[in-house]
Amino acid sequence: MGELYTTREIAKFLNINEKMVYSLISEKGLPATKVTGKWLFPINLVRQWVEAGTENYPQTTQLPPYHGLVLIAGSNDLLLDKLIATFNIKHENHMAMFGMAGSMGGLNALQKNLCHIATSHLISDENEYNFPFLKDKMHQMPAVVNFCMREQGILLQKGNPGNIGSVKDLCRKDIRIVNRPLGTGTRQLFDKLLKDENIDGEDLQGYDVTLSRHMDVGLEILNRRADAGPAIRPVANILGLDFIPVCWERFDLLIAKDKFFDQGIQLFLSLLKGKVIQETAENYGGYDLSLAGKMVYPPS
């Protein structure tokens, strides 16, 4: 929901008298909630309410009419890399291009009309994927199609020579980790795990050393420059590393509704039920495609 403002704070924010606040609630739909008899105001929703009522709102950047180029931005994934390569080989009059920006970067790109598809696996405090962040960031909800479920965890050196059994062991002075950048869903999940264990990330050796891809984290551990790091199970399987499982997560494709039926988008989505993705997921391991291609929002 975001930060909650009191009546006095929201009046100051809107530069109005406190009495006017109550009129705006009843007459203009000012977002508010009552807790123990007092009005509280989710400031992120109030900002959206102000923007929605703005006249002569400046036009945002618009993607050009579809001409064969599918722009994808957001979270990194091995299976996604394979699907993009397959799309580009199979459809010679179309090209898919990926901008690695992390889940939050993908949402920002979609909001600014810089891409057709954003890839995201952001989890909220209520353990809901993507929707809470979309409601905060997007003026209009995109279509959400599941790409896969995948297993997240902690990569370890083969044989686990550091004898790491849980996240708590990462605090030891003889253990060095490697991390993912801020704005990525994996970093967000890792920080959530640390918070749940009352661990300050700054106390971990290597916490501030970040790498852009899951495979880069795996290679750093494989080459013994780090003992552990957050990443997905397929990397552990491919590189022969040990792995501490944490959770299965929902990895979604967020698609601008006005671009959903563009030819290239539909061709790309058609691959989600194809033989290549099924065989690759099985070979890599750590993927579950039971929801792949399912429309998550709007609900079917």
URMO-V260323 format. One line per field, one symbol per residue. ss: DSSP state (A for helix, B for strand, O for the rest). burial: I if it has 9 or more other ideal C-beta (glycine too) atoms within 8 Angstrom, else O. Layout:
ss=???
burial=???
This chain:
ss=OOOBBOAAAAAAAAOOOAAAAAAAAAAOOOOOBBBOOBBBBBAAAAAAAAAAOOOOOOOOOOOOOOOOBBBBBBOOOAAAAAAAAAAAAAOOOOBBBBBBOAAAAAAAAAAOOOOOBBBBOOBOOOOOBOAAAAAAAOOOOOBBBBBBBBBBBBBBOOOOOOOOOOAAAAAOOOOBBBBBOOOOAAAAAAAAAAAAOOOOAAAOBOOOOBBOOAAAAAAAAAOOOOOBBBBBAAAAAAAOOBBBBBBBBBBBBBBOAAAOOOAAAAAAAAAAAOAAAAAAAAAAOOBBOOOOOOBBBOOO
burial=OOOIIIIOIIIOIIOOOIOIIIIIIOOOOIIOIOOOOOIIIIIIIIOIIIIOOOOOOOOOOOIOOIOOIIIIIIIIIIIIIIIIOIIIOOOOOIOIIIIIIIIIIIIIIIIOIIIIIIIIIIIIOOOOIIIIIIOOOIOOOIIIIIIIIIIIIIIIIOOIOIOIOOIOIIOOOOIOIIIIIOIIIIIIIIIIIIOOOOIOOOOIOIIOIIIOOIIIIIIIIIOOOIIIIIIIIIIIIIIOIIIIOIOOIIIIIIIIIOIIOIOIIIIIIOIIOIOIIIOIIOOIOIIOIOIIOOIIIOOO
